[in-house]
Amino acid sequence: MKNITAVVLAAGLGTRMKSEMPKVLHKLGAMTILGRTIHSLKEAGVTDIIVVIGHKADLIEETFKDDGVRFVRQTKLLGSGDALAHAVDYLDKEKGSILVTYGDTPLILSETYWKLLQAHNKTKASCTLLTCHLSETPPYGRIVRNKDGKILKIVEDKDATYEEKKITEINVGTYCFRNAHLKEHIKDIEINKKKKEFYLTDIADIFVQNGKKVVSEHCSGEEAIGINTRADLAVANKIINKRTLQKLMESGVEITDPDTTFIDERVEIAKDTTILPSTVIEKDVKIASWCKIGPFARIRPGTTIAAGVEIGNYVEICRTEIGSGTKVKHHTYLGDTTVGRNVNIGAGTITANYDGKDKYKTIIEDDAFIGVGVTLIAPVKVGKGATVGAGSVVTKNKDVPEGETVIGVPAKPYKAKKEMIR
């Protein structure tokens, strides 16, 4: 998008997170908090992005060194108004607009950034605020309007009068400014005598007092959620998961209980697959059509599941490829395993893939039958159409040939005994 620069304010200490890590580097879904904000801005078409950093700036710069963003350091943390003033000095052009947002409000959708920019350009305003209405007003700044609905100012919660606290329209903390007008008035923000900081929210009142046009665009309440504590982060992660599940359901995946299901946003699931309650599916997993997963299943990274597979309750699968029509029904662990087509994996089967130093592969070929309570000690292969009897332990490098049946501890070829004669 031409003539648009985004500034992300991410210099704060984040003390309420109680963490040695900068707040904006904590994970939110598949990305960091700051990474999600940058990603949404880029999806909205904004490619010129400045991030204002302060606390542990070196670590943040190192994390995003390949993301194509510019960094500006706020050496003294004197509030959001001062942080933006630092960034304004680095704007490349007088014309155009600047979109300002906070690094700790990562739930704003790319579509919302786009709507904000479109509204700003359409109205030719000096400042366009992103606001939302909440039924219960948290300690956020309120949007004060006159009787005609025109914006007069933003009042911080701690400075609001009793009547102003009743206002349900709150400031999300995302703005779009005309570059020239922002440069003209950013230095007019005065330090707050109580907090000894420069509040960016004061800019709305300054613009109005100087005859500049200030308007607003609205977003949903969940987009306005800021992340300041671990509890806030948990709420935000739940929202990201809800969005992920919604997209999957819209694409044709059946999720019977979204409230108890977690699916990483990088997972690929084809339509007509059913995900049953209390299932966890982590990143880098691909699941084909007509599968049934769960309940109480955990599918870990590096797993590929072909069409028509059934994964039952209390099954954990990691770095494993499962062929079509295979059934893994109960209380089983498969790690570093390749499973063929139409295989039956009995309840309680374990692939012992780790010897304390290294991990090894298990291969189970097409049409094999693995009985209840089997342990397969990798590296090992069970051949096509072979059977491993219940309770058997197949030791490492003792492959089961195609079509053969083995039983026992350790497993050995089964030979039928002749009927005893009395």
KAURTA-V20348 format. One record per backbone hydrogen bond with DSSP energy under -0.5 kcal/mol. NH is the residue of the N-H (numbers start at 1). CO is the residue of the C=O. If there is no record, write none. Layout:
NH_CO / NH_CO
//
This chain:
4_1 / 5_97 / 6_48 / 7_99 / 8_50 / 9_7 / 9_101 / 10_8 / 10_52 / 17_14 / 18_15 / 25_22 / 26_23 / 28_31 / 31_28 / 33_26 / 34_24 / 36_32 / 37_33 / 38_34 / 39_35 / 40_36 / 41_37 / 42_38 / 43_39 / 44_40 / 45_42 / 46_41 / 47_45 / 48_4 / 49_47 / 50_6 / 51_70 / 52_8 / 52_50 / 53_51 / 53_72 / 54_10 / 55_11 / 57_54 / 60_56 / 61_57 / 62_58 / 63_59 / 64_60 / 65_62 / 67_64 / 69_64 / 70_49 / 72_51 / 74_53 / 75_73 / 78_76 / 81_198 / 82_198 / 83_79 / 84_80 / 85_81 / 86_82 / 87_83 / 88_84 / 89_85 / 90_87 / 91_88 / 97_3 / 98_177 / 99_5 / 100_98 / 100_175 / 101_7 / 103_9 / 105_102 / 108_105 / 113_109 / 114_110 / 115_111 / 116_112 / 117_113 / 118_114 / 119_115 / 120_116 / 121_117 / 122_118 / 123_119 / 124_120 / 125_120 / 126_213 / 127_213 / 128_176 / 129_127 / 129_215 / 130_174 / 131_129 / 131_217 / 132_170 / 134_168 / 138_136 / 140_138 / 142_155 / 143_169 / 144_142 / 144_153 / 145_143 / 146_150 / 149_146 / 151_214 / 152_144 / 153_144 / 155_142 / 156_154 / 159_156 / 160_156 / 160_157 / 165_161 / 166_163 / 167_164 / 170_132 / 170_168 / 171_141 / 172_130 / 172_170 / 173_130 / 175_100 / 176_128 / 177_98 / 178_126 / 179_96 / 180_94 / 182_178 / 183_179 / 184_180 / 185_181 / 186_182 / 188_185 / 189_186 / 192_197 / 196_192 / 197_192 / 198_78 / 199_190 / 199_197 / 200_198 / 202_199 / 203_200 / 204_201 / 205_201 / 206_202 / 207_203 / 208_204 / 209_205 / 210_206 / 211_208 / 212_207 / 215_127 / 217_129 / 219_131 / 223_220 / 224_220 / 224_221 / 225_222 / 227_104 / 228_226 / 233_229 / 234_230 / 235_231 / 236_232 / 237_233 / 238_234 / 239_235 / 240_236 / 241_237 / 242_238 / 243_239 / 244_240 / 245_241 / 246_242 / 247_243 / 248_244 / 249_245 / 250_246 / 251_247 / 252_249 / 253_248 / 254_273 / 255_253 / 256_254 / 256_275 / 260_257 / 261_258 / 262_279 / 264_281 / 267_264 / 268_285 / 269_267 / 270_287 / 272_252 / 273_270 / 274_291 / 275_254 / 276_274 / 276_293 / 280_297 / 281_262 / 282_299 / 286_303 / 287_268 / 288_305 / 290_271 / 291_288 / 292_309 / 293_274 / 294_311 / 295_277 / 296_277 / 298_315 / 299_280 / 300_298 / 300_317 / 302_284 / 303_284 / 303_300 / 304_320 / 305_286 / 306_322 / 308_289 / 309_306 / 310_326 / 311_292 / 311_309 / 312_310 / 312_328 / 313_329 / 314_295 / 314_296 / 315_312 / 316_332 / 317_298 / 318_334 / 319_301 / 321_337 / 322_304 / 323_339 / 323_340 / 325_307 / 326_323 / 327_343 / 328_310 / 329_345 / 331_313 / 333_349 / 334_316 / 336_318 / 338_362 / 339_321 / 339_337 / 340_364 / 342_324 / 343_340 / 344_368 / 345_327 / 345_343 / 346_344 / 346_370 / 348_330 / 349_346 / 350_374 / 351_333 / 352_350 / 352_376 / 353_351 / 355_358 / 360_353 / 362_336 / 363_380 / 364_338 / 365_382 / 367_341 / 368_365 / 369_386 / 370_344 / 371_369 / 371_388 / 373_347 / 374_371 / 375_392 / 376_350 / 377_375 / 377_394 / 378_352 / 378_376 / 379_361 / 380_361 / 382_363 / 383_381 / 383_400 / 385_366 / 386_383 / 387_404 / 388_369 / 389_387 / 389_406 / 391_372 / 392_389 / 393_408 / 394_375 / 395_393 / 397_379 / 398_395 / 399_397 / 400_381 / 401_399 / 403_384 / 404_401 / 406_387 / 407_412 / 410_393 / 411_393 / 412_407 / 414_405 / 422_420
//
